[in-house]
């Protein structure tokens, strides 16, 4: 047994004894932070928990980056034509032209490419999730087992990698643990909502046809509800600070596209929200919004890193997330509950793993401050 294997063995024994002997439970254990950096084709991970700190490198020969890029491509692909995806793809092509080398897997997929047979994706995706998970997560498996949450603290260049979709013991990490992402080491506490929260909710009938925002508005009755087709710039200027913001809309090169205005990140952050939830394709990797919210002190940002599915799935994600917040769960736990129930319901409807993953996975929680 080599030195690294010995360390893992004794760590597993120690943490197992901790769980058995300690009066605290899994639910009150503390966070595992995984600091992930990328240099060329090499990934370095520094894992920090109250029980141990360890560092390991996954070199280019292991092919982790290639696997992560393939995973993103497989999840993002859609069997049906989505006009919104086409528009957002053009948006990102412009916004990220200067950093396209950092996103080598971003492709202008043809309609034929997006129509790839689901069974092919199924056959390819599951082994990729398992192999990449073995490389990235197996070294910290004992620490994962007793962590309450998992935080990925990543360089901007790594924001595009869906680390929490990778398998741990045959199951995607996002179905096992609350997960959040951060740009810098986060504070030990996170946003916690209350029923008295006052929010701003902006509804768009095209992107939220199931009217999920109406249910969220009912959960937080002190909130202000605006119609995306009628709100104007002077309305936004006159608004008072709010606890949270929820917008469902299409995204464009300058921001969220409403009928009479474009909502830019500084417009939203000026309202001093503790939490921002954007139901807009790919805005979970929108660097303009992430940087502005981080700089301005927004605590939590939630948005999809993929093209989310319009209609029932998108509506149910926001409904289940905000209901969990109202019931006292913190954002990472609330998203875990939303994702897990959506994934399980898709599987019960006999959908395959790829379809279930595409339905449940797209959204991500950022703990920015």
Secondary structure in CASP SS format (residue, H / E / C, confidence):
PFRMAT SS
TARGET T0000
AUTHOR 0000-0000-0000
METHOD secondary structure of the structure
MODEL  1
X C 1.00
X C 1.00
X H 1.00
X H 1.00
X H 1.00
X H 1.00
X H 1.00
X H 1.00
X H 1.00
X H 1.00
X H 1.00
X H 1.00
X H 1.00
X H 1.00
X H 1.00
X H 1.00
X H 1.00
X H 1.00
X H 1.00
X H 1.00
X H 1.00
X C 1.00
X C 1.00
X C 1.00
X C 1.00
X H 1.00
X H 1.00
X H 1.00
X C 1.00
X C 1.00
X C 1.00
X E 1.00
X E 1.00
X E 1.00
X E 1.00
X E 1.00
X E 1.00
X E 1.00
X E 1.00
X C 1.00
X C 1.00
X E 1.00
X E 1.00
X E 1.00
X E 1.00
X E 1.00
X E 1.00
X E 1.00
X C 1.00
X C 1.00
X C 1.00
X C 1.00
X E 1.00
X E 1.00
X E 1.00
X E 1.00
X E 1.00
X E 1.00
X C 1.00
X H 1.00
X H 1.00
X H 1.00
X C 1.00
X H 1.00
X H 1.00
X H 1.00
X H 1.00
X H 1.00
X H 1.00
X H 1.00
X H 1.00
X H 1.00
X H 1.00
X H 1.00
X H 1.00
X H 1.00
X C 1.00
X C 1.00
X C 1.00
X C 1.00
X C 1.00
X C 1.00
X H 1.00
X H 1.00
X H 1.00
X H 1.00
X H 1.00
X H 1.00
X H 1.00
X H 1.00
X H 1.00
X H 1.00
X H 1.00
X H 1.00
X H 1.00
X C 1.00
X H 1.00
X H 1.00
X H 1.00
X H 1.00
X H 1.00
X H 1.00
X C 1.00
X C 1.00
X C 1.00
X C 1.00
X C 1.00
X C 1.00
X C 1.00
X C 1.00
X H 1.00
X H 1.00
X H 1.00
X H 1.00
X C 1.00
X C 1.00
X C 1.00
X H 1.00
X H 1.00
X H 1.00
X H 1.00
X H 1.00
X H 1.00
X H 1.00
X H 1.00
X H 1.00
X H 1.00
X H 1.00
X H 1.00
X H 1.00
X H 1.00
X H 1.00
X H 1.00
X H 1.00
X H 1.00
X H 1.00
X C 1.00
X H 1.00
X H 1.00
X H 1.00
X H 1.00
X H 1.00
X H 1.00
X H 1.00
X H 1.00
X C 1.00
X C 1.00
X C 1.00
X E 1.00
X E 1.00
X E 1.00
X E 1.00
X E 1.00
X E 1.00
X C 1.00
X H 1.00
X H 1.00
X H 1.00
X C 1.00
X C 1.00
X C 1.00
X C 1.00
X H 1.00
X H 1.00
X H 1.00
X C 1.00
X E 1.00
X E 1.00
X C 1.00
X C 1.00
X E 1.00
X E 1.00
X H 1.00
X H 1.00
X H 1.00
X C 1.00
X C 1.00
X E 1.00
X E 1.00
X E 1.00
X E 1.00
X E 1.00
X C 1.00
X C 1.00
X C 1.00
X C 1.00
X C 1.00
X C 1.00
X C 1.00
X C 1.00
X C 1.00
X C 1.00
X C 1.00
X C 1.00
X C 1.00
X C 1.00
X C 1.00
X C 1.00
X E 1.00
X E 1.00
X E 1.00
X E 1.00
X E 1.00
X C 1.00
X C 1.00
X C 1.00
X C 1.00
X C 1.00
X C 1.00
X C 1.00
X C 1.00
X H 1.00
X H 1.00
X H 1.00
X H 1.00
X H 1.00
X H 1.00
X H 1.00
X H 1.00
X C 1.00
X C 1.00
X C 1.00
X C 1.00
X E 1.00
X E 1.00
X E 1.00
X E 1.00
X C 1.00
X C 1.00
X C 1.00
X C 1.00
X C 1.00
X H 1.00
X H 1.00
X H 1.00
X H 1.00
X H 1.00
X C 1.00
X C 1.00
X C 1.00
X C 1.00
X C 1.00
X C 1.00
X E 1.00
X E 1.00
X E 1.00
X E 1.00
X E 1.00
X C 1.00
X E 1.00
X E 1.00
X C 1.00
X C 1.00
X C 1.00
X C 1.00
X E 1.00
X E 1.00
X C 1.00
X C 1.00
X C 1.00
X C 1.00
X E 1.00
X E 1.00
X C 1.00
X H 1.00
X H 1.00
X H 1.00
X H 1.00
X H 1.00
X C 1.00
X C 1.00
X C 1.00
X C 1.00
X C 1.00
X E 1.00
X E 1.00
X E 1.00
X E 1.00
X E 1.00
X C 1.00
X C 1.00
X C 1.00
X H 1.00
X H 1.00
X H 1.00
X C 1.00
X H 1.00
X H 1.00
X H 1.00
X H 1.00
X H 1.00
X H 1.00
X H 1.00
X H 1.00
X H 1.00
X H 1.00
X C 1.00
X C 1.00
X C 1.00
X E 1.00
X E 1.00
X E 1.00
X E 1.00
X E 1.00
X C 1.00
X C 1.00
X C 1.00
X C 1.00
X C 1.00
X C 1.00
X C 1.00
X H 1.00
X H 1.00
X H 1.00
X H 1.00
X H 1.00
X H 1.00
X H 1.00
X H 1.00
X H 1.00
X H 1.00
X H 1.00
X H 1.00
X H 1.00
X H 1.00
X H 1.00
X C 1.00
X C 1.00
X C 1.00
X C 1.00
X H 1.00
X H 1.00
X H 1.00
X H 1.00
X H 1.00
X H 1.00
X H 1.00
X H 1.00
X H 1.00
X H 1.00
X H 1.00
X H 1.00
X H 1.00
X H 1.00
X H 1.00
X H 1.00
X H 1.00
X H 1.00
X C 1.00
X C 1.00
X C 1.00
X C 1.00
X H 1.00
X H 1.00
X H 1.00
X H 1.00
X H 1.00
X H 1.00
X H 1.00
X H 1.00
X C 1.00
X C 1.00
X E 1.00
X E 1.00
X E 1.00
X E 1.00
X E 1.00
X C 1.00
X C 1.00
END
